[in-house]
Every structure is written in structure tokens, then in C-alpha cells.
């Protein structure tokens, strides 16, 4: 045997060392891959092997304070494509385009993309989804989805807001509470091979979505309806630019109603409701249309500041009484003018027929500017400024809506000159938002506590459990209870004896204040453009509601006592009646207003027959229907039959024509109604139905506002109201 040479030995040793180093390097590398980067590589491999389709979470419901659904998520479907699984793209594109009424070329482009999954169309109908599924097209998936729907359409749109196509809040409560309403999305995960085709083994997994929380508003749907109806009537009769109304509960700061007209439909927020405006928009540029959108979405009640005029005198009077610089019997004298301010002459609204000698009480009733300039001087600019700040002017109220303004007040005491002190005393030279003003007046009415306005009371889960609660919050006490009571007494005189006579409501003592101010546009007073307003609380002896009505740029008569006070009176009367606060008539009123025990039942009567019955009993009636025909039937009414109201009250009638569209029916809201009432309504619409349980309506299928076929079988669930 030949003995290896030294050279061979050296080569073997070298090769051994090299192999050992390589092997050790591979071991180290493998260990690094498995231990250090194993999870990351595993995740990458899974991403290559799997494809996932997002399952949208169901957005939370928005309720009014009584449980009525103002925003819901309705079942819908989304079509997805897995391009690698599609065997015949041309034929698939043709069939999908035909069912979904899409351009065939666009569908073909989507299903041939170099991607795992591609969305074809979102929110298709149940019928379209069923047709597509029956075609059994490979690579085409139909996923259950949900779409945001507002059953009352433009109702409370500036409060509720709207969402984008992916169900994320863009405006209003939908935006403010988006993180709570949205929930967490789920995932539909499938395994695929190297070519992107779904594997026939290893199955698939579905990770369920987590629904969002439900929001309970302080808004009362019925009171909101009163406010919107009154605002619309005012908008039409005064031909104003807009009308804004807020109804607040003084003790809690709860907003019971808030409306700004014109409104928009959140189901289609980028199109005006008015058909004439739709045609006008067709000729506008994209930038002009966007501006129109923002104008349409703008909520005057919180987004705009205006000179409050004489309504601000309540703040000045409350401050003067609290500081004990005057009392209700302090004497003043009005000669029509204020002439002792250097370089300027100010005048009373009745300068041509001065008020003469008067007490503070009479000065408030007469809304005399001279009296309030004297009050401002007695207070001095430091104290007046202190109360302006204390009542919340110049700062946001932190109401749960986007875009709130803080108003405009002097930056500090030093910039307030003698003329500024005088004009601020009667509500000029200062700008406030409607929400600031009604909040301040509510503080005057509730014993002196400035509340934080509240739009959302609770966040609840689907079982009704309270997850988050927003309790009423007192910001600070501004005036004493004694001053509050004195102010209410004087404010009641404004309605019973003074400039607010048009806000008189039989059986209820209304305390209020009128306001009229010239508008400021581009930093200057605009000739002929005014804002008429009226703020009130009722009943004056124990305030349950505060109401602010603002009529912006009315044509013709523009005084707050003429254009705004009657609107407030209507809302007060309807709201107090709805809240079952019984009127207390004086002997004189009893003779003038006969009391009637019950409202008659005119449901299932033709409109002419119902009108005749109501008229003979001394009632007035109205309907917001635009589709009245001779055979229109009354399917519902408000107040309900048996309600106790004063003679001459207005009964709202709801007609079957408002719920019919060709062979379709718009589902009415049955919540809270009795079995007998539901039968009358559904029979009036010619619908089939089945009932479950006893008591009042707790749930219904379909939801209010849903468009259904006339042959649809309506399901109604009742529950014992005692529970």
C-alpha cells in the first residue's frame, strides 16, 4: 500500500477544514433561520400560501333617547374575484357584467389583474348576489357585507352625519364616535398554491368580525320632528336663507332637538334634496360643487357665529342682578338716544317714540337699548367681561360635533372702549353661536348652572349593556338661584306683556326674549340683511325645555318677535303636550279655550273623511305629503287616538301614499305601537304580516324606511311594556 505523501496529507487536511467550516456555517445559518427569523419567514410563507378577504364589522346603531333607530347597518353583499382561479376570463367578465350592470371591459380588467384578490363591486342587492351564486363562476366570491342606512333620510342629518363607502364616519356623530361605532373587521382566509389557485385541502378559516358599539343620543325623535316641521314652515313662509332651532333640557344640558334647514340626505350626502338645485349643480365646476357640499353640510347651530342682538340682554340683566347693582324696580329713563359717548350717537329701537321712565322689569319687557347701556355702565367692563366669559361665550361648549366655533368676544378687558361696552350691553359688537346662547339661557333658567351640552348619553352593546355613560356635567355655577328665579319672572313678562307676545301659549307660562340684529358680511354690516331670533324657556315656573329659534335673512318682516317667536310658541306647545305636562289655564283662558277629552281615531279613513271628522270637533290637521290623491288613506296620526289636547290643536296625518312607490312599500316605524295600531297600519298598506308576543312593538322586520315588495311578509315582535 502506497503511503500518502506529505502533499496529499496536507490537501486532505485542508479539504477537511474547509468542509468543516462550510458545515458549521450551514448549521449556524440554519439555526439563525429557525430561531431568529423563523417566525418572520413563516409569516411570509403563510402570506404567499394564503389569500384573505376582509369581512366588514357591523357598524353600531344610532338610537334616539327612546330607542328609535336613526342609523342602522343593513345587510348587503360585495363581489370579490380571485384572478388565478378564473378559468375563462372573457366569459366570466361577460356574465358578471350582465348581472351587476357593469361595463364588461372594466370587469375583465379587474379579474385579470396580477393580484390575489380584487374587489369587483360593493353593496349589491340580495337578488344580484343570488343570481351570481347560482352561476357558480370559479374565482368569483360573494361576501356578506353591510351598508349604512338612514331610515328617516334627511331627518336630523346635521346631528347624525354620514359615512364613506367603507363605513367610516365622515361627519356628525358618525365621525365623532367613529372608533366606537366601527368595531373590528374579520377575515376570510383561504390556502392557495404557487400559481395562486385555491388548494382543495387544508380548508379555509373565517375570523368573525366584532360589531361596533351602539350610540344612544339625547335627541327625542318626536321633538326633533316638531322642530324640523316648524323650521320648514318658517323657511317657506319667510323665504329665509336658513332656519336653525335648538331644544334643550335646562337641568341636564341634553339636546332634545337640533335642526338647521335646508338639510341633506345622509343616504346620498353629495346631492341636494331639492330637484331644482340638482339641475343647477350640473353646470358647476368640481370645485364649485365641493363648496356646495360643505355649505349643505354646515350646521349653523354650532358652525356659525352671529350678533345675538337683544337676546344677549338676558346675560347683561342676570349679571347686573347678581352683582346687586340693580333690582327689578330700579328706575331708568329712555329719551331714545345715548349721546354722551364721544364721536358716536346710539339709539333705542323706539327712538321715534321713546319709552320714557321705566323700571328694569319694564326695560326688559320693552327691550330698551338705553336701559341696557345704563346696565353695562353700572356693571363696568371688568364685571361684564367676567360674566361674558362665565356664561361660556368666547369658548367652545365641547358639544360632540365637529367644526364647533368659539364665537368672537374682546380678547381682554383692555380693548373694550366706552362705545364697545355700550354696544355689547345690547348684543352688538360680539358674536356667539346658537349653542352657546341656548346653553347660557338654560343656565339662567336652571338655577344658575352652566352645563356642558350633551348629545350622547350612552354607548351600549348589542345586549343593551351600558359600556360607556356620559353623565350630565356642570361646568360652573354662574348666578345664584335667587337671580335665576328673578330672571324667569322678568322673562315671562316679555311674553305676557312685552315684545315676545307672539310666543304666548295658552295654559303655559312662557319666559323668553326677542332678538334682531343686522348681519355682518365681510366685516361690514350688510344693508337689508337681518337675523331674527327668539329664545324661551317653559314652563316659566319649572322650566323643562329651552327653545332657540333663529331665522337667517328673512324676506320682508325680520323682527325676532314676528318671525321667530311664533315658531317657538308652536314647538313649545307641541313639546309640552308630548311630554305630558298638563296646561294650567287661567279663568280667562278657560273661557277662550275649551278642553276636549280625547283625540278621535281617524286611521283607515280617506283623507277627506278624516278632515271632516277633525274639523267638526274643532281640530286642525296637516300632512307633509306631496302625493295626496282623492283615495289617500290615513294610516297613522299624531297625537294618537285618546290623547288629551286642547281644542284647536293640530293633528298630523300620515297617508298611505307616502309609503307607496309603484309596486313597492316604504316600511313605516311600528316601534312602541299596540297590536291594534299595527294591524290598522299594515292593513292600510295592504301588507301581509305575522305577530309574535304581546304588548307593544319591540322589533320589526324589515326596519323602518326599508323599501319592500308589496307581497313581503312583515314580522312584528311584541313585548310586555311592563318588562
PyMOL commands that set and color helices and strands:
alter all, ss='L'
color gray80, all
select helices_A, chain A and resi 6-36+38-49+83-85+89-100+104-111+126-135+157-160+172-176+178-182+221-238+266-268+275-281+286-297+300-303+309-322+351-353+360-366+369-379+381-390+413-415+418-425+434-445+481-496+501-503+560-563+565-578+587-592+607-616+656-659+675-685
alter helices_A, ss='H'
color red, helices_A
select strands_A, chain A and resi 50-55+62-63+69-81+118-124+140-149+162-163+169-171+186-191+204-207+214-217+242-249+254-261+305-306+331-334+337-341+344-347+356-359+432-433+449-451+456-460+466-469+474-477+510-521+524-538+545-552+595-596+620-622+634-638+645-646+650-655+660-661+664-666+688-692+696-701+707-709+713-719
alter strands_A, ss='S'
color yellow, strands_A
deselect
rebuild
show_as cartoon
